[in-house]
């Protein structure tokens, strides 16, 4: 009845508008991300505007969506896991860190918006670029642009479905709203949630289409290539239940066949002198503050104010227990912060900071996908299919660069834990840990065993329900067709 009354009110308002285009702000303008009212992609009319539109999709990683991709992405994946504490003094971060998340949490709201707005940019490209008749835009380039947008859209939906589970699946733009089309437009204005399975189906369809259209290489690793598409497909098949391990292995092999190679020195990945390297598959390129630089360094590293995503005692202990000084030195740095702030969890005279993002001039690139991640995912796939020796060989290859001894694990169960630990040590603070724990059903036992620096259990209480975020309350209030996740 509430929905019907709401619709009657809106229709009455429309009929009183004398058929003019309405200045309504649809929910999807800032949340469901159809590109806003009217024809957001109408400016895409020729080759130049098509190129500008896909450039905007890339720029969103660094500019409009920077708060998600430069900050929240790491807080979600590491501070929500055993790798880090939320840090700083932001109550929304503490709620997420400690699994006390509310539907009114500001990060829950803003990340929903950032991801859907990125999707909106991609939808404009996907819908409108195929319509361009400018001869300067060749069919192959047109297909490539659409493929790049499909990858970016798929990546955003992958984050959404992992964070919120079933979400509205918005694949088009919102037409201009008039009194004559309101009934048709209403479901687009206020979309219901789509099952997680259907969202995954669309993600996979987008990526398979993109794989046929994008090139194997590009001028730098900031552009979508087949390697990026295959990497994302491998991750999706490793996440969606039931896991399809042969397909995970197949896509990992496709990435490996493209010729990526590990850098000889682990720290070269983060020193700023080896960006767009042979190991990198997809990364966000930043130049300087003058061109919208990477401000993430100031969020995670430095003693001027208390930073986000502080490496946990458990993370430090994991490196120490593994005698992994190589990767620890590249991942965590320490400083004396006595007299600067207080913290009950960490030592003030040797306070840890996330160090993979360390350049202060705004030029630090952010690697989203790299070969070591894919190799370890392949090792996981081999182990789950019974090839423990093959998995052991891959993990040993990764450990060799870190100057660690070869593994000698011979059974599947222990190899499963060894790979989990190796992924943690290799990929800490790269957007992986929380999602790894959730997809392997290890989040609850791992988090409930976490201890502080003195070995005292921190008392995390995580349930399966709390491993999924709530739908933002502001979205629930505005959209009568949304339902809330269980437990919120």
C-alpha positions, 0 to 999 in steps of 0.5 A, spaced: 500 500 500 505 504 501 508 503 494 501 504 491 500 511 495 507 513 493 506 512 485 499 515 486 503 521 489 508 521 483 503 521 478 499 526 480 505 531 480 507 529 473 500 530 471 500 537 474 507 538 470 503 539 463 507 534 460 514 538 461 520 534 462 521 534 470 526 536 474 526 529 478 532 527 481 531 519 480 534 514 486 538 511 480 542 518 479 546 517 485 545 510 487 542 505 482 547 509 477 543 509 471 546 515 469 541 520 472 535 523 468 535 524 461 540 522 456 547 522 460 550 519 454 547 523 449 553 527 448 557 521 445 556 522 437 562 521 434 569 518 435 572 524 439 566 524 444 566 516 444 574 516 446 572 522 451 567 517 454 571 511 456 576 516 458 571 518 463 570 511 466 578 510 467 578 517 470 573 515 475 578 510 478 582 516 480 578 522 481 570 522 482 571 515 485 577 516 488 575 515 495 573 508 494 578 506 490 584 509 493 581 509 501 575 504 502 578 499 497 583 497 502 580 499 509 574 494 506 579 488 504 584 489 510 581 493 516 575 488 516 580 482 516 586 480 521 591 484 517 589 491 520 585 495 524 581 501 522 585 506 525 584 514 525 578 516 529 572 515 524 567 511 527 564 508 521 571 505 520 571 502 527 564 499 526 566 495 520 573 493 523 569 490 529 563 487 525 558 492 528 556 495 522 549 499 521 545 500 515 546 508 517 554 507 516 557 512 512 562 508 508 556 503 507 552 508 503 558 512 500 561 506 497 554 503 494 554 510 491 561 510 488 560 503 485 553 505 482 556 511 479 562 508 476 557 503 473 553 509 470 559 512 466 560 505 463 552 504 461 553 510 458 559 508 453 556 501 453 549 503 450 551 509 446 558 508 443 555 502 438 550 507 435 556 512 433 556 512 425 562 517 425 567 513 420 573 515 424 571 510 429 572 503 426 568 497 428 574 494 432 575 500 436 568 501 437 568 494 440 574 495 444 571 501 447 565 497 449 569 491 452 573 496 456 567 499 459 564 492 460 570 490 464 570 496 468 562 495 469 563 488 471 569 489 476 564 494 480 558 489 480 563 484 483 565 489 488 557 490 489 555 483 490 561 481 494 559 487 499 552 487 499 550 480 495 543 481 491 543 488 488 539 492 483 542 490 476 542 496 472 544 496 465 542 501 461 540 509 462 534 512 464 530 516 459 528 523 460 522 523 464 515 525 462 508 524 464 507 519 458 513 514 460 512 515 468 509 508 468 515 505 464 520 509 468 518 507 475 522 500 475 528 504 473 527 509 478 526 504 483 529 498 481 529 492 486 534 487 488 537 482 483 539 475 485 547 474 486 547 469 481 543 473 476 548 479 477 554 473 477 551 471 470 551 478 467 558 479 470 561 473 466 557 475 460 560 482 460 567 479 461 566 474 456 564 479 451 570 484 453 575 478 452 573 478 445 574 485 444 580 488 448 587 487 446 592 483 449 597 489 450 596 496 451 601 502 452 601 501 459 597 497 465 592 502 466 588 500 460 584 494 460 587 488 456 585 480 456 590 479 462 585 483 466 579 480 463 582 473 464 584 475 471 577 478 474 574 471 471 579 467 475 577 471 481 569 470 479 569 463 478 573 462 485 568 466 489 561 464 486 559 458 489 559 452 487 567 454 485 568 451 479 576 450 480 577 447 473 575 454 470 579 458 475 585 454 473 583 455 465 583 463 466 589 463 470 593 459 465 590 464 460 593 470 464 600 466 464 600 464 457 600 472 455 607 472 458 607 476 464 613 475 469 615 476 476 619 482 478 626 479 481 625 483 487 619 484 491 620 491 493 620 493 486 613 493 486 612 499 491 618 503 490 615 507 484 621 506 479 618 500 476 611 501 475 607 498 469 612 492 470 612 485 467 608 483 473 603 488 473 596 486 469 592 492 471 594 498 475 591 505 476 596 510 474 597 517 477 602 522 475 602 528 480 598 532 484 597 537 478 593 531 475 589 529 481 594 525 484 594 519 489 592 522 496 592 515 499 599 515 501 597 521 506 591 516 509 595 510 510 603 513 512 606 518 516 606 521 523 602 528 522 595 525 524 593 518 526 592 514 519 587 509 517 588 501 516 594 500 521 597 493 520 595 489 526 599 485 531 597 479 528 599 481 521 606 483 524 606 476 527 605 472 521 611 475 518 615 474 524 613 467 524 614 466 517 621 469 518 619 473 512 623 479 513 623 481 505 616 482 504 615 485 511 619 490 510 616 492 503 609 492 506 610 495 513 614 500 516 615 503 523 615 510 527 615 513 534 609 516 535 609 517 542 606 524 544 602 524 537 596 520 539 594 514 543 593 507 541 591 501 546 592 496 541 599 498 538 606 500 540 607 507 540 614 507 540 614 502 534 607 504 531 606 500 524 604 503 518 601 500 511 608 501 506 606 499 500 603 506 498 609 510 500 610 516 495 608 523 498 608 526 491 601 523 489 605 519 483 604 512 486 600 507 482 596 502 485 596 495 482 589 492 482 592 485 479 598 482 478 601 475 476 603 473 483 596 473 485 594 469 479 599 464 480 597 463 487 590 462 485 592 457 480 596 453 486 589 453 489 585 451 483 591 445 483 590 443 490 583 443 490 583 438 484 588 434 487 595 436 484 598 438 491 605 437 488 603 442 482 601 447 488 607 446 492 611 448 486 608 454 485 608 457 492 615 455 492 616 459 486 613 465 490 617 464 496 623 464 493 623 471 491 622 472 498 628 468 500 624 463 504 625 456 503 621 451 499 614 448 502 614 441 503 607 440 504 604 433 501 597 433 503 591 437 501 588 440 507 595 443 509 596 445 502 590 449 503 592 453 509 599 454 506 596 457 500 591 461 504 597 464 509 602 465 502 596 469 499 596 473 506 604 475 506 604 476 499 598 480 497 597 484 504 594 491 503 592 489 496 585 489 496 585 481 497 585 478 504 577 479 507 575 477 500 579 471 500 577 469 507 569 470 505 570 466 499 573 460 502 569 460 508 574 461 513 572 468 515 569 466 522 574 461 524 580 466 523 577 472 525 574 469 532 582 467 533 585 473 532 589 476 538 592 482 540 600 483 541 600 480 548 596 474 545 589 476 548 583 474 544 580 480 541 573 478 541 571 479 534 564 476 533 563 475 526 557 471 523 555 469 516 550 474 516 555 480 518 560 478 512 555 481 508 554 489 509 547 492 509 543 495 504 544 503 506 538 505 510 538 512 505 537 507 499 531 503 503 528 510 505 528 512 498 526 506 494 520 502 496 522 496 492 529 494 496 529 489 501 534 489 507 539 483 508 538 479 514 540 481 520 540 488 519 
